[in-house]
Amino acid sequence: MNPDHNTAQQALNFARKALREGDRLEARRWAERAATLAPDEEAPWLLLAAVASPRASIFYLKRALAINPGSKRAREGMHWAIRRLRANPPPSPRPRTLVASSIPMEAMIKPRPALLPWTLVILILAAGLVAWFGSPTFSRAFSANKPLSVAQLDVSKDTRTPTPTATFTPTPTFTPTPTPTDTPTPTPTDTPTATPTKTPPPTKTPKPAPPQPSGGGARPANVGPNERWIDVDLSQQRTYAYQGDELVNSFIVSTGTWLHPTVTGEFRIYVKYRYADMSGPGYYLPNVPFVMYFYRGYGLHGTYWHHNFGTPMSHGCVNLPTDAAGWLFNWASVGTIVNVHP
């Protein structure tokens, strides 16, 4: 017999005993232990639903129904959880109240100086100055300050005729005419004609091959040439979305740690939840977005509690950024193959 199954059964017995004694916290702790050891058993999820909040109870009962769709206890528990949720709806957000300001409008308006009267005064002064400088009065006043010319001065001119002085004329000298000499004429030389060279025809540049997706594995044998499938590369911490052999999108992710490794193999998405509560030993995560389970409790989902993508961080699931998980949630469907490999 599987030792994990025996340990899970012991944890279930402790959980039932704690529930009978009214210790719901202890009962929940043992039930979570049993669900971790035996996630494919229905009983741990039913016990967790009995001690959880209404919304969490619905999540646990969905897990139980996924394991055993014909379970009468799980169906009755689902009706019970829905009645609890309707009786205790989540509180509505508190409406915001707009508080009117008590400051008068006059106090908020900054007075501005009256510029128009000063502008008119400056324009009038400028026009007066222009009229003054252009008037004949200004011209006469300005010319009165000029010094008198030579014609206006009463100065007698010297009427004596100056005695002419002799001017020496230089004797012309003979300038010899230069005798022409023979000017050597350069002998023309032949200009070499360039020898035509053969121009090689242009070579065709080979068309580069289309880029191949980095990372990612080969298309599984049972995936059709136009079928959508998901590839999870644990060593690269990346998830790839393919359609046949064509890479459609890729995302950086965080998978399981060495204590809680992610399962490897070829699986299919068996259920999708827009929001789901997740819990395990030492953690409880409500409203996890865009959840797609592909093997037992292992799934791809959005992550709001950390941003350390590219480093193993999870308990076995594939953590994606929320926007990337939303894209993948809308792109994939129930039955899409998930190929997980080192």
C-alpha positions as CSV (number, residue, x, y, z in Angstrom):
1,M,0.0,0.0,0.0
2,N,1.2,3.5,-0.7
3,P,2.7,5.0,2.4
4,D,1.5,8.5,1.4
5,H,-2.1,7.1,1.4
6,N,-1.7,5.7,4.9
7,T,-0.3,9.0,6.2
8,A,-3.1,10.8,4.4
9,Q,-5.7,8.5,6.1
10,Q,-4.2,9.2,9.5
11,A,-4.3,13.0,8.8
12,L,-8.0,12.6,7.9
13,N,-8.7,10.8,11.1
14,F,-7.0,13.6,13.1
15,A,-9.0,16.2,11.1
16,R,-12.3,14.4,11.9
17,K,-11.4,14.1,15.6
18,A,-10.5,17.8,15.8
19,L,-13.8,18.8,14.0
20,R,-15.8,16.7,16.5
21,E,-14.1,18.6,19.4
22,G,-14.9,21.9,17.8
23,D,-11.2,22.8,16.9
24,R,-11.8,24.0,13.3
25,L,-8.3,25.4,12.9
26,E,-6.7,22.1,13.9
27,A,-9.2,20.2,11.7
28,R,-8.3,22.4,8.7
29,R,-4.6,21.9,9.3
30,W,-4.9,18.1,9.2
31,A,-7.3,18.2,6.2
32,E,-4.8,20.3,4.2
33,R,-2.1,17.8,5.1
34,A,-4.3,15.0,3.8
35,A,-5.1,16.9,0.6
36,T,-1.4,17.4,-0.1
37,L,-0.6,13.7,0.4
38,A,-3.6,12.4,-1.5
39,P,-4.8,15.2,-3.9
40,D,-6.8,12.6,-6.0
41,E,-8.9,11.5,-3.0
42,E,-12.3,13.1,-2.5
43,A,-12.5,13.0,1.4
44,P,-9.8,15.7,2.1
45,W,-11.6,18.2,-0.1
46,L,-14.9,17.5,1.6
47,L,-13.4,18.1,5.0
48,L,-11.7,21.3,3.8
49,A,-15.1,22.5,2.5
50,A,-16.6,21.9,5.9
51,V,-14.2,24.2,7.8
52,A,-13.6,26.9,5.1
53,S,-15.3,30.2,4.2
54,P,-18.3,30.1,1.8
55,R,-16.2,31.0,-1.3
56,A,-13.4,28.6,-0.4
57,S,-15.9,25.8,0.3
58,I,-17.2,26.1,-3.3
59,F,-13.6,25.8,-4.6
60,Y,-12.9,22.7,-2.5
61,L,-16.2,21.1,-3.5
62,K,-15.4,21.7,-7.2
63,R,-12.2,19.8,-6.6
64,A,-14.1,16.9,-5.0
65,L,-16.6,16.9,-8.0
66,A,-13.7,16.9,-10.5
67,I,-12.4,13.7,-8.8
68,N,-15.8,12.1,-8.4
69,P,-18.5,13.8,-10.5
70,G,-21.2,11.5,-9.1
71,S,-20.5,12.2,-5.5
72,K,-23.8,12.8,-3.6
73,R,-22.0,14.3,-0.6
74,A,-20.1,16.8,-2.8
75,R,-23.3,17.9,-4.6
76,E,-25.2,18.3,-1.3
77,G,-22.2,20.2,0.1
78,M,-22.2,22.5,-3.0
79,H,-25.9,23.5,-2.3
80,W,-25.0,24.1,1.3
81,A,-22.0,26.3,0.4
82,I,-24.0,28.3,-2.1
83,R,-26.7,29.0,0.5
84,R,-24.0,30.2,2.9
85,L,-22.5,32.5,0.3
86,R,-25.9,34.0,-0.5
87,A,-26.6,34.5,3.2
88,N,-23.2,36.1,3.8
89,P,-22.4,38.1,0.6
90,P,-19.1,39.9,0.5
91,P,-19.3,43.5,1.7
92,S,-19.9,46.0,-1.0
93,P,-17.3,48.8,-1.5
94,R,-18.0,51.9,0.6
95,P,-19.2,54.7,-1.6
96,R,-17.0,57.7,-1.8
97,T,-18.5,61.1,-0.7
98,L,-17.7,64.3,-2.4
99,V,-17.1,67.0,0.1
100,A,-17.9,70.5,-1.1
101,S,-15.3,73.1,-0.5
102,S,-16.1,75.9,2.0
103,I,-13.6,78.3,0.5
104,P,-15.4,81.2,-1.3
105,M,-14.7,81.5,-5.0
106,E,-13.4,85.1,-4.6
107,A,-10.5,83.7,-2.4
108,M,-9.5,81.3,-5.2
109,I,-9.2,84.0,-7.9
110,K,-5.9,85.9,-8.0
111,P,-6.4,89.6,-8.8
112,R,-4.6,90.9,-11.8
113,P,-3.2,94.5,-12.2
114,A,-5.1,96.8,-14.6
115,L,-2.7,97.1,-17.6
116,L,-5.1,98.8,-20.1
117,P,-4.9,102.4,-18.6
118,W,-1.1,102.3,-18.4
119,T,-0.9,101.1,-21.9
120,L,-3.0,104.0,-23.2
121,V,-0.9,106.5,-21.3
122,I,2.3,105.1,-22.8
123,L,0.8,105.2,-26.3
124,I,-0.3,108.8,-25.9
125,L,3.2,109.9,-24.7
126,A,4.8,108.1,-27.6
127,A,2.5,109.8,-30.1
128,G,3.3,113.2,-28.6
129,L,7.1,112.6,-28.9
130,V,6.8,111.6,-32.5
131,A,4.7,114.7,-33.3
132,W,7.2,116.9,-31.6
133,F,10.3,115.6,-33.3
134,G,8.7,115.8,-36.7
135,S,7.4,119.4,-36.4
136,P,9.2,122.5,-38.1
137,T,9.7,124.1,-34.6
138,F,11.9,121.2,-33.6
139,S,13.9,121.5,-36.9
140,R,14.5,125.3,-36.4
141,A,15.4,124.8,-32.8
142,F,17.9,122.1,-33.8
143,S,19.4,124.1,-36.7
144,A,20.0,127.2,-34.4
145,N,22.5,125.2,-32.4
146,K,24.6,124.4,-35.6
147,P,28.0,126.3,-36.1
148,L,28.0,129.0,-38.8
149,S,29.5,128.0,-42.2
150,V,32.5,129.8,-43.8
151,A,30.2,131.8,-46.1
152,Q,28.4,133.3,-43.1
153,L,31.7,134.4,-41.4
154,D,32.8,138.1,-42.1
155,V,36.4,137.2,-43.0
156,S,38.3,139.1,-45.8
157,K,40.0,137.0,-48.4
158,D,43.6,137.4,-49.5
159,T,43.4,139.0,-53.1
160,R,47.2,138.8,-53.9
161,T,48.2,136.6,-56.8
162,P,50.9,134.1,-55.9
163,T,54.2,134.1,-57.9
164,P,54.6,131.0,-60.0
165,T,57.6,128.8,-59.3
166,A,59.5,126.8,-61.9
167,T,58.7,123.2,-62.3
168,F,61.6,120.8,-63.1
169,T,60.8,118.5,-66.1
170,P,62.8,115.2,-65.9
171,T,64.7,114.1,-69.1
172,P,63.3,110.9,-70.6
173,T,65.6,107.8,-70.6
174,F,65.8,105.1,-73.3
175,T,64.2,101.8,-72.3
176,P,65.6,98.9,-74.3
177,T,63.1,96.6,-76.0
178,P,63.6,93.0,-74.8
179,T,64.9,90.6,-77.5
180,P,62.6,87.6,-77.9
181,T,64.3,84.3,-77.2
182,D,63.3,80.8,-78.3
183,T,60.7,79.4,-76.0
184,P,61.0,75.6,-75.8
185,T,57.8,73.9,-76.8
186,P,57.0,70.8,-74.7
187,T,56.8,67.6,-76.7
188,P,53.4,66.0,-76.3
189,T,53.4,62.6,-74.7
190,D,50.9,59.8,-75.4
191,T,48.2,59.5,-72.7
192,P,47.8,55.8,-71.8
193,T,44.3,54.4,-72.4
194,A,42.9,52.5,-69.4
195,T,42.6,48.8,-70.1
196,P,39.0,47.8,-69.5
197,T,38.5,45.3,-66.6
198,K,35.9,42.6,-66.5
199,T,33.2,43.4,-64.0
200,P,31.8,40.3,-62.3
201,P,28.0,40.0,-62.3
202,P,26.4,40.8,-58.9
203,T,26.0,37.9,-56.6
204,K,22.6,37.1,-55.2
205,T,22.4,37.5,-51.4
206,P,20.9,34.3,-50.0
207,K,17.6,34.9,-48.2
208,P,18.0,34.4,-44.5
209,A,16.1,31.4,-43.1
210,P,13.1,32.3,-40.9
211,P,14.1,32.5,-37.2
212,Q,13.5,29.5,-35.2
213,P,12.0,29.8,-31.7
214,S,14.6,29.7,-29.0
215,G,14.0,27.3,-26.2
216,G,10.8,25.2,-26.3
217,G,10.6,21.6,-27.2
218,A,9.7,19.8,-30.4
219,R,6.0,19.3,-31.3
220,P,4.7,16.2,-29.6
221,A,3.8,13.3,-31.9
222,N,0.1,13.4,-31.1
223,V,-0.3,17.2,-31.8
224,G,-1.7,18.0,-35.2
225,P,0.2,20.4,-37.6
226,N,-2.3,23.2,-36.9
227,E,-3.3,22.3,-33.3
228,R,-2.6,24.6,-30.4
229,W,-0.4,23.3,-27.6
230,I,1.7,24.7,-24.6
231,D,5.3,23.9,-23.9
232,V,6.8,24.5,-20.4
233,D,10.6,24.6,-20.3
234,L,11.7,24.1,-16.6
235,S,15.4,24.8,-17.3
236,Q,14.7,28.1,-19.1
237,Q,11.8,29.0,-16.8
238,R,9.7,29.9,-19.9
239,T,6.3,28.9,-21.3
240,Y,5.7,28.8,-25.0
241,A,2.3,28.9,-26.9
242,Y,2.5,27.0,-30.3
243,Q,0.1,26.4,-33.1
244,G,1.6,23.4,-34.8
245,D,5.3,24.3,-35.3
246,E,4.7,28.1,-35.3
247,L,5.6,29.9,-32.1
248,V,2.7,32.3,-31.2
249,N,3.8,33.7,-27.9
250,S,6.2,33.1,-25.0
251,F,6.3,34.1,-21.3
252,I,8.8,34.1,-18.4
253,V,7.4,32.0,-15.5
254,S,8.2,30.5,-12.1
255,T,7.8,26.8,-11.7
256,G,8.2,24.5,-8.6
257,T,11.2,24.5,-6.3
258,W,13.4,21.5,-5.6
259,L,11.3,20.8,-2.5
260,H,8.1,21.0,-4.6
261,P,9.0,20.2,-8.2
262,T,6.7,20.6,-11.1
263,V,5.6,17.3,-12.7
264,T,7.1,16.5,-16.1
265,G,5.3,14.8,-19.0
266,E,2.6,15.4,-21.5
267,F,-0.8,16.4,-20.1
268,R,-4.1,18.0,-21.1
269,I,-5.9,20.9,-19.5
270,Y,-9.0,19.3,-17.8
271,V,-10.6,22.3,-16.1
272,K,-10.4,26.2,-16.3
273,Y,-11.4,28.7,-13.6
274,R,-11.5,32.5,-14.1
275,Y,-10.8,32.7,-10.3
276,A,-10.0,30.0,-7.8
277,D,-8.9,29.8,-4.2
278,M,-5.7,27.8,-3.6
279,S,-4.4,26.5,-0.3
280,G,-1.7,24.1,1.0
281,P,0.6,23.6,3.9
282,G,1.3,27.1,5.2
283,Y,-0.5,29.1,2.6
284,Y,-3.9,30.2,1.5
285,L,-4.4,32.3,-1.7
286,P,-7.9,33.5,-2.5
287,N,-9.0,34.6,-6.0
288,V,-6.1,33.3,-8.0
289,P,-6.8,34.5,-11.5
290,F,-6.9,32.5,-14.8
291,V,-6.4,29.0,-13.4
292,M,-5.9,26.0,-15.8
293,Y,-5.3,22.6,-14.2
294,F,-3.6,20.0,-16.3
295,Y,-2.7,17.3,-13.7
296,R,-4.3,16.9,-10.3
297,G,-3.5,20.1,-8.4
298,Y,-0.8,21.2,-10.9
299,G,-1.9,24.1,-13.2
300,L,-1.0,27.3,-15.0
301,H,-2.3,30.5,-13.4
302,G,-1.8,34.2,-12.8
303,T,0.3,35.4,-9.8
304,Y,-0.2,38.5,-7.7
305,W,1.8,37.6,-4.6
306,H,5.3,37.8,-6.2
307,H,7.1,39.2,-9.2
308,N,10.3,37.1,-9.1
309,F,9.6,35.4,-12.4
310,G,12.4,33.5,-14.0
311,T,13.2,31.8,-10.6
312,P,11.5,28.6,-9.3
313,M,9.1,29.9,-6.6
314,S,5.9,27.7,-6.6
315,H,4.7,24.6,-4.9
316,G,4.6,22.8,-8.3
317,C,2.3,25.1,-10.4
318,V,3.4,27.3,-13.3
319,N,3.2,30.9,-12.1
320,L,2.7,33.5,-14.8
321,P,2.3,37.3,-14.7
322,T,-1.4,38.1,-14.5
323,D,-1.6,39.7,-18.0
324,A,0.3,36.7,-19.5
325,A,-2.0,34.2,-17.7
326,G,-5.1,36.1,-19.0
327,W,-3.8,35.9,-22.6
328,L,-3.0,32.2,-22.3
329,F,-6.4,31.5,-20.6
330,N,-8.3,33.0,-23.5
331,W,-6.0,31.3,-26.1
332,A,-6.1,27.8,-24.8
333,S,-9.1,25.6,-24.1
334,V,-10.0,22.4,-22.1
335,G,-8.1,19.6,-23.8
336,T,-5.1,21.7,-24.9
337,I,-1.9,19.7,-24.5
338,V,0.7,20.9,-22.0
339,N,4.2,19.5,-22.5
340,V,6.4,19.9,-19.4
341,H,10.1,19.0,-19.7
342,P,13.4,19.8,-18.1
